[in-house]
Amino acid sequence: MCRRTLVNNIIDNSPQGRRPVNGLRSGARALLRQDFTGVLIATVVLVLVVGARDATFLEFGQLSQVLNQAAVVGVLACAMAYLLAMRELDLSVGSVLGLSALCGALLICAGLHPWLAAVSCVAAGALLGLVNGVLVDLLRLPSIVATLATLSTYRGLTHRLSEGKQVLGAALTDPFSRFFGWKLLGLGMNFWALAIVVAVLAVTLRNTPFGYRIRSIGSNPEAARFSGIPIRGVRLQVFVLAGVMGGIAGALTLGYFGVADPNAGSGYELQAIAAAVIGGTPLHGGRACVMGAALGAVPLEVVRTALAYFRIDINWNDFTTGAVILLAVGFASLLRRRSDARTPT
């Protein structure tokens, strides 16, 4: 027994024995350096705090419902991460969601197949994003000004076309509606749609020339222009992409609720910006974290659901959401600073 213990101690103190420990430490440091680590930890803590008051909130069914509802804002936040990486903003994404969902519902009422209507939602979103891109790129308007105008324009058009009333989409018994009500591994279709969006956009941003151009323009526009990157063309494409994400969010909303509300998506633009920033996408451009942007939508939905879950006055919603944003961003910044301080130069 003593001889075996001695041998084990020799192995544990050898360079080979230290490799697993060093590997774990390196993995932990790499995790702390990720942009989405702060929001991930903050979300877990927030869920546990809410669950400490009522354990039923921690049930898988309740948590999956939160994820499913956060997915729509998560899709918009992924698009916002692309825009922030280029030092741009799109304040109209919530209105694009509402108008594209309405277009799909009106087409369904006109007899179009629901799945074709869903494709029409995406096409409508792309068209609206193209309008934003033309205003910003060709007319040289600041994106915050142009999209602030289209926010009101698109929302007003939505109210006019719907006459201020909800427009029914596919019937609940239709396979289209049943698909969006179906769950895979206990998670709703909105969640899986967000997972696909995150995977595609994350790979595109990191591993394609298009993503490289976006990051280069955001890092140094003058250097990007000098290197021959078509800044105006890339900017136009990103605004169209944001419109497509708004159209996808509109299709998800229409499929999940089975109705297009003229107020759908109202205020989502600020939530999308907050989610992207919480997830580690800086406002100064040059970098984006698509995964973090999607995760950033979760604590916002946790706050909203918790207030309704415990029947707390809805007037506390904005205050609590702001507090969560400050805590999540501050915690993520602290983690990055500590990780950078420990990283050898």
N, C-alpha and C positions, 0 to 999 in steps of 0.2 A: 504493500500500500504506500509506504514512504517513498520507495523508488518510483512508483507511478506518479506520485504527486510531484517529485522532483523533476521528472521528465516533462510533465505538463507545464510546470513553471518555466522551464527552459524554453519550451515551444512558445508560450505566451509572451516571453520577453524577447524572443528572436524577432528580426525584421519581418519574417513571414507571419509571425503571430500577431504583430502590430498592424498588419495590413488591413484586416477587417475593421479595427478600431479607427484607423486613419481614414479608411474609406467612408465610415459612417460620419466622421467629423467633416470630411470634405463634402459629403452629400448634404449634411445639415447646413453648412455654410453656403453651398450652391443654392439650396432652397431659400435661405434667408435673403439671398441676393436677387431672387426673382421679384419682378414688379408686382405680381399678384399675391405675394405672401401676406402682406399686411391686410388686405381685404379678406383673404381666406381665414386668417386667424380671427379678425374682428367679427366675421360672420359666425364662426363657430362659437365665440364667446357670447355674442348677442343671442344666438339660438339657445344656448345653455342658460343664460339669464332669464329669458322668457320661459323656458321649460322649467326652471326652478320654481316659478310661480304656479304653473299648471303643467303637470307632466304629460297631459294629453297632447300638448303642442309638439312634443318630441316624437309622437307616433309617426310611423313612416308615411301613412296616408296623408297626414296634415303637412308634413315637410314636402312631400311630392307635389301637393297642391300649391305650395308656395313657389316651388321651382317652376311649375308649369305657368303660373301667373307672372312670374318675373321674366319669363322667356321673351315676351314681346318687347319689353324695354331693353332686354339684353341684346336683341337683334339690332335695335336702333343704336345702342351703345357701341356695338362693334363697328358700325358705320361711322359713328362720331369719333372713334379712335383713329380711323384712317384720316378723317378731316383734320383732327388736332395734330396729327403727325405732319401735316402740311401747313400748320398754323392757320387753319380755316375753321369756320363754324357753319352749321346748318340749323337754324332755329325753326325750320319749317317741317322737320321730320314727323312731328306729331300730326300736323295738318295733312301731310302726305299720306300718313296712315289712314286718317279718317276719310279723305277723299277717295283713295284707292279702294278702301273697303266698300264705300258707297257705290262706286262704279261697278264692282263685282256684284253687289246685291241688286242693283238696277238691271244688270244683264241677266241675272238669274230670273228676276221677275219677267223679263222679256222672253224667256224661254231658252236661254243659253244653258248648256250643260254646266253644272257647278264647277267641275274641274277646269273647264275652259274659262269660266268666269274668274277662277283663282289665278290662272295665267294672265288674264286681263288686268287683275289687280297689280301684278308685278309690272306689266307693260305700262300701266297708267303711272305707277310710281317712277319708272324709268323716264317717262316723258316729263313728269313734274321735276325730277332731278335735272333733266336736260335744260329745262327753263331756268332753274337756279344757276346751273353752270354757265349758260349764255349770259345771264345778267352779271355774273361775277367775272367771267373770263373775257367776253367780248365788249361789254359796256364798262368794264373796269370798275365796277361798284365793289365796295368792301363787302365781304361775305356776310358780316353781321347785319349790315344795312339791307342788302338784297333779300336775304332769307327772312329778316324780320317783316319785310313787306309781303313776301309770298306766304308767310305764316298766316297773316290776316286774309290775304287774297284767297288762298286755298280753303281756309276755314269758312269764309263767307260764301264761296262757291258751293261748298258742301251743304251749308244750311239752305242755300237757294234751291239746289237740286232736290234735296230731301224735304223741302218745305218745313224744316224744323222738326220732322218726325222720323221715327225709326223705320227702316226699310227691311223687311224680312228677307232672309236669304233662302238657303235650301231647307227643306223640311227636316225635322229631327230624325225622321225615319229614313232619310236619304243616306246612301252609303258615304257620301261626302261628309255629312255631319257626324255620322257614326264613326268615321275614320278619326276625326279630330277629338272625339270623345273616348277613343280607344286608348288603352295603356299598354306599353311594352316594358316588361320588367317592373311594373308598378309605376312607371313614369309616363306622363302624358306626351302626346305627339308634339306639342309646342316645345317641350324640353328637347326632344330629339331633333327637331328642326333647328333649334339654337345650336345644338352640338355640331350639326353638319355645317352651319354657317361659321362657327368658330374654327372648325378644322380647315375649311376652305380658305377663309380670310387670313388665318394665321400662317398657313403655308404660303399663300400668295405674297404676304407682306415680307416674309423672311427669305423666301427661296426663289423669287422670280424677279426679272428686270423691272417689272412694274412696281413691285414693292420697294426695290432699291431706289427707284426714281422718286417715289413718295418720300422716303426717308432722307434722301439727298436734298430734295427741295426744302423740306422742313428744317434740315440742319443748317444749310447755307444756300439761300436762293441765288445769290450772285455767283457762287462757285458752280452751282448746278447749271445755270444759264451759260456760263463760260465753257463748261464741259460738253455743251451741246444737248442737254436734256430739254425736250419740248415742254416747258413748264405749263404753258397755257393748255396744251392738249391733255397733259396728265391731270391738271386741275379739273378740266371738264369731265374727264372720265371718273374721277373720284366723286364729283357731285352726282353724276348719273348713278354710280354705285350706291351712294347714299339714298337716292330715290328708289332704286331697286330694293334695298333693305326696308325702306318704308312701305313699299308695295308688298313685300313678303310679310311684314308685320301686319299689314291690313288684311291679307289673305288668312293669316293665322287667327286674327281677331274675328273675322267673318265666319270662319269654319268652326271656331270654338264656341262662340256665342250664338251663331245662327242668325244674327241680325247686325245691320250697320246703323250705328248711332251717330247722329251728326256731331256729337261731342266726343266721339271716340278719339283717343290719342291726345286730348287736350292736356297740356302740361308735360307731356312725355319728352319734349325736347330738352327741358331742364333736367329731368331725371336721367336722360341719356348722357348728357354732358357730365352730370355728377357721377354716374356709374363709371364712365370712362376715366375720369380723374381719380376716383377712388381706386380703380383697378390699376393705377400706375402709369397712365398716359399723361405726360407733362403737357402744359399749355404752351411751352416755348417751341414745340415741334421737334422733328428729327427722330422721334422714337414713339412707338405705340405698343401697347400690350392688349391684344385682342382677347386673350383668355381672361385677363384682369377686368376688361370692360364688361364681359359677360358676367363674371362673378360679382362685379360691383352693383349689378341690378338686384342681387339677392338680398343684401341687408336692407335696401330700401323697401323691398316687398315684405320682408320680415317685420319691419317697423309698422307698415300699413296694416298688415294682417294682425299683428299683436294688438294694435289699438282697437281694431274691430273685435278681436277675439275676447278682449277683456272689457269691452264696452266703454272705452275711455273716450272722452270728448274729442271729436274729430279735429277740433281747433288746435290740439296739441301735435297734429301730424307734421306740420311744417317745422315746428320747433325741434321735435324729436329727430326728424330726418336730417336737419342741419347739424344737430349734435353728433349723429352717427357719421356724417360725412367728415366732420372735423376730426373725430376720433380715429376713423379708418385712415384718412390721409396722413394724419400726424403719426400714427403708429407705423405706417408703411415707410414714412420718411425716416423715422428713428431706426427701423430695422436696416434700411439701406446705408445710413450713415455709420452704424456700428459695424456692418459687414464690410464697408469700404475701408474703415479704419483698421480692421484686422487683416485685410488683404495685403500681402507684401507687395511692395512696388518693385 
